[in-house]
Amino acid sequence: MIERDSPIPLYYQLKQLLLERIVNGEWQPADMLPTEEQLQEQYGLSRTTVRQAMKEMEFEGKITRHRGRGTFVSKPKISHSPDPRFNLTAYLTERGMQPGWRVITAEWVAAEAEEADRLDIDVGAEVYRLRRLRLANNEPIGYHIAHVVRELGAEIDESHLEKGGSLNYLVETGRLRESYANRTIEAVLASEEVAEYLEVRKGSPVLMIRRRVFNTEGKPVEDMRALYRGDRFQYSVRQWPRQAPKQ
């Protein structure tokens, strides 16, 4: 099983053997893998070799390690797209998962410097802050923090906050016709707060999507940060075929 005379490093051979057992269905998502000590004994490898193989598999999102609980096969990643025709709710539903939201806080707060700058308002101006968890089968996969300017925040129907995306309550006001949004996407490490809400370790990789919504006059009306678990989430961008240039 492990070819010790091969030029291929031992840790890489072990990694491929373990991945093969996942791919062929021997180990299913959420199944617990053998301990490092058991793998050492089974394959006759050193602790360092086994740890290197497991570390790479964790980095690639194939396994998830929980301190005090063990190592588990990762669940398939959830894919999201900025195109509304391929929204996350539809994606989850099509794959038999129950989409949902859980409101953490919905309150009026004084805008701090960063939010004041992004919303083009005065520091200390009142804004509506909404913090929610994005759920898949009741499991938190995303942590959203949205700030809305006062004139739109006053129209929010809080009874709908667990029923849809953060723009739903704005669209229903009829005041976002011909609005547009800018997005940025970057990889960050989970802070203690984010790690607690997403049920991951502090410092785990998360994907942050930052979005600002502008009204028809070009004024920002909402600023939102969405942080998604790196082990459960990927961002998909569809590229449509380019038309041939006109002759």
Long-range contacts (C-beta under 8 A, 24 or more apart in sequence): 1-43, 2-43, 2-44, 2-45, 10-45, 10-49, 11-45, 11-49, 11-50, 11-52, 11-53, 11-56, 12-53, 14-39, 14-43, 14-45, 14-49, 14-50, 14-53, 15-53, 15-56, 15-57, 17-43, 18-53, 18-57, 19-57, 19-62, 22-62, 22-73, 27-73, 28-73, 29-73, 29-74, 29-75, 29-76, 30-72, 30-73, 30-75, 31-72, 31-73, 32-70, 32-71, 32-72, 33-63, 33-70, 33-71, 33-72, 33-73, 35-70, 35-71, 61-230, 61-231, 64-231, 67-201, 74-231, 74-232, 75-232, 77-231, 77-232, 77-233, 77-234, 78-136, 78-141, 78-232, 78-233, 78-234, 79-233, 79-234, 79-235, 79-236, 80-228, 80-233, 80-234, 80-235, 80-236, 81-235, 81-236, 81-237, 81-238, 82-183, 82-237, 83-238, 86-236, 86-238, 87-165, 88-134, 89-164, 89-165, 92-136, 97-136, 97-137, 98-135, 98-136, 98-137, 98-138, 99-134, 99-135, 99-136, 100-134, 100-135, 100-136, 100-138, 100-162, 101-132, 101-133, 101-134, 101-135, 101-161, 101-162, 101-163, 101-164, 102-132, 102-133, 102-135, 102-140, 102-162, 103-130, 103-131, 103-132, 103-161, 103-162, 104-131, 104-132, 104-133, 104-197, 105-129, 105-130, 105-131, 106-130, 106-131, 106-156, 106-158, 106-161, 108-153, 111-147, 115-147, 115-223, 118-147, 118-212, 118-220, 118-223, 119-147, 119-149, 119-220, 119-221, 119-222, 119-223, 120-219, 120-220, 121-149, 125-150, 126-150, 127-153, 128-152, 128-153, 128-154, 128-156, 130-156, 130-161, 130-166, 132-161, 132-162, 132-166, 133-197, 134-226, 134-228, 136-232, 139-199, 140-197, 140-198, 140-199, 140-229, 141-198, 141-228, 141-229, 141-232, 141-233, 142-198, 142-226, 142-227, 142-228, 142-229, 142-233, 143-194, 143-197, 143-198, 143-226, 143-227, 143-228, 144-224, 144-225, 144-226, 144-227, 145-224, 145-225, 146-222, 146-223, 146-224, 146-225, 147-222, 147-223, 147-224, 148-221, 148-222, 149-220, 149-221, 149-222, 151-221, 152-221, 152-222, 166-222, 166-224, 167-213, 167-222, 170-213, 170-221, 170-222, 175-215, 176-213, 176-215, 176-221, 177-216, 178-216, 179-213, 179-214, 179-215, 179-216, 179-221, 180-213, 180-214, 181-211, 181-212, 181-213, 181-214, 182-211, 182-212, 182-214, 183-209, 183-210, 183-211, 184-209, 184-210, 184-211, 185-209, 185-210, 185-235, 186-210, 187-230, 188-227, 190-227, 194-227, 198-227, 198-229, 200-229, 200-231, 204-229, 204-230, 204-231, 205-230, 205-231, 206-230, 207-233, 207-234, 207-235, 209-235
